[in-house]
Amino acid sequence: MIVADTNLVSYLLLTGPHSELAEQVLQKDSEWIAPLLWRSEFRNVLALYVRQRILTLSESLSIFDAALELMAGQEYEVASYRVLQLAHVSGCSAYDCEFIALAEEMRIFLVTSDKEILRAFPKIALSPQQYCLAP
């Protein structure tokens, strides 16, 4: 089980240069969890793709449905106190710290491409490349 950040979900479901790596992460561990926030962040990614005419509205809705299926039963609330505490000590956004707080609580890794998170939380956050190479 891993905490998957919104970018990892996006890489998996939106074809692009990082899709193959996201597939490798999924093959290594298909149980992805995330804080409920991932939904809003992913909707924002899809809205951007629609605005840029990369996707139609209909396509974005289908992709969102696929994302919901991927994450079904794997969404969690996180403690606001811990999120704010992590944001304070790290300088990362509260949004990012929701993923860290969940990984801490569940005692698992967060897989993310976010360089700021990777720098601030090297013991709990792994890049997709690091995760795929880990035993």
C-alpha positions as CSV (number, residue, x, y, z in Angstrom):
1,M,0.0,0.0,0.0
2,I,1.2,3.5,-0.8
3,V,-0.1,7.0,-0.6
4,A,-0.4,8.3,-4.2
5,D,-0.3,12.0,-4.7
6,T,-2.6,13.6,-7.3
7,N,0.2,13.9,-9.8
8,L,0.8,10.1,-9.7
9,V,-2.9,9.5,-10.3
10,S,-2.8,12.1,-13.1
11,Y,0.2,10.4,-14.7
12,L,-1.5,7.1,-14.6
13,L,-4.8,8.3,-16.2
14,L,-3.7,11.1,-18.5
15,T,-1.3,9.8,-21.2
16,G,2.0,11.6,-21.1
17,P,5.7,11.3,-20.6
18,H,5.3,10.0,-17.0
19,S,2.5,7.4,-17.7
20,E,4.8,4.5,-18.1
21,L,6.5,5.1,-14.8
22,A,3.1,5.5,-13.1
23,E,2.1,2.1,-14.6
24,Q,5.3,0.6,-13.1
25,V,4.3,2.0,-9.7
26,L,0.8,0.5,-10.0
27,Q,2.3,-2.9,-11.1
28,K,4.5,-2.9,-8.0
29,D,1.7,-2.0,-5.7
30,S,-1.9,-1.6,-6.9
31,E,-3.3,-0.4,-3.5
32,W,-3.2,3.3,-3.7
33,I,-4.7,5.5,-1.0
34,A,-5.0,9.3,-0.7
35,P,-6.6,12.0,1.4
36,L,-10.0,13.2,0.2
37,L,-8.3,16.3,-1.1
38,W,-7.0,14.3,-4.1
39,R,-10.5,14.6,-5.7
40,S,-10.4,18.4,-5.8
41,E,-6.8,18.5,-7.0
42,F,-7.6,16.0,-9.8
43,R,-10.7,17.9,-10.9
44,N,-8.5,21.0,-11.2
45,V,-6.1,19.1,-13.4
46,L,-9.0,17.9,-15.6
47,A,-10.4,21.4,-15.7
48,L,-7.1,22.7,-16.9
49,Y,-7.0,20.0,-19.7
50,V,-10.5,21.0,-20.8
51,R,-9.6,24.7,-20.8
52,Q,-6.5,24.0,-22.9
53,R,-8.7,21.8,-25.2
54,I,-6.5,18.7,-24.5
55,L,-9.7,16.9,-23.3
56,T,-13.4,17.5,-23.9
57,L,-15.7,17.8,-21.0
58,S,-17.1,14.4,-21.7
59,E,-13.6,12.8,-21.8
60,S,-12.7,14.5,-18.5
61,L,-15.8,13.1,-16.8
62,S,-14.9,9.6,-18.0
63,I,-11.4,10.0,-16.7
64,F,-12.7,11.2,-13.4
65,D,-14.9,8.2,-13.2
66,A,-11.9,5.9,-13.8
67,A,-10.0,7.8,-11.1
68,L,-12.9,7.2,-8.7
69,E,-12.8,3.5,-9.5
70,L,-9.1,3.4,-8.9
71,M,-9.4,5.1,-5.5
72,A,-12.7,3.6,-4.4
73,G,-12.6,2.8,-0.7
74,Q,-9.1,4.2,-0.4
75,E,-9.8,7.8,0.6
76,Y,-9.1,9.2,4.0
77,E,-9.7,12.2,6.2
78,V,-6.6,13.5,7.9
79,A,-6.1,15.3,11.1
80,S,-6.0,19.1,10.6
81,Y,-3.7,19.6,13.6
82,R,-1.0,17.3,12.1
83,V,-1.4,18.8,8.6
84,L,-0.8,22.3,10.0
85,Q,2.0,21.1,12.1
86,L,3.8,19.5,9.1
87,A,3.2,22.6,7.0
88,H,4.7,24.8,9.7
89,V,7.9,22.8,10.2
90,S,8.4,22.0,6.5
91,G,7.3,25.1,4.6
92,C,5.3,22.9,2.3
93,S,1.6,23.7,1.5
94,A,-1.1,22.3,3.7
95,Y,-2.4,20.6,0.6
96,D,0.9,18.7,0.2
97,C,1.1,18.0,3.9
98,E,-2.3,16.2,3.8
99,F,-0.6,13.4,1.8
100,I,2.4,13.3,4.2
101,A,0.1,13.2,7.2
102,L,-1.7,10.2,5.7
103,A,1.5,8.4,4.9
104,E,2.7,9.0,8.5
105,E,-0.5,7.8,10.0
106,M,-0.6,4.7,7.9
107,R,3.2,4.1,8.2
108,I,3.7,3.8,4.5
109,F,5.4,5.8,1.7
110,L,4.1,8.7,-0.2
111,V,5.0,8.4,-3.9
112,T,5.3,11.8,-5.4
113,S,7.2,13.7,-8.1
114,D,7.0,16.9,-6.0
115,K,10.6,18.0,-5.5
116,E,9.7,20.2,-2.5
117,I,8.0,17.3,-0.7
118,L,10.8,15.0,-1.6
119,R,13.4,17.4,0.0
120,A,11.3,18.1,3.1
121,F,10.3,14.5,3.8
122,P,13.0,12.2,2.5
123,K,12.2,9.4,5.0
124,I,8.6,9.1,4.0
125,A,8.3,10.5,0.4
126,L,9.8,8.7,-2.5
127,S,9.8,9.6,-6.2
128,P,8.2,7.1,-8.5
129,Q,11.7,6.1,-9.8
130,Q,12.9,5.5,-6.2
131,Y,9.8,3.5,-5.4
132,C,10.2,1.3,-8.4
133,L,13.9,0.6,-7.6
134,A,13.3,-0.1,-3.9
135,P,13.2,-3.7,-2.7
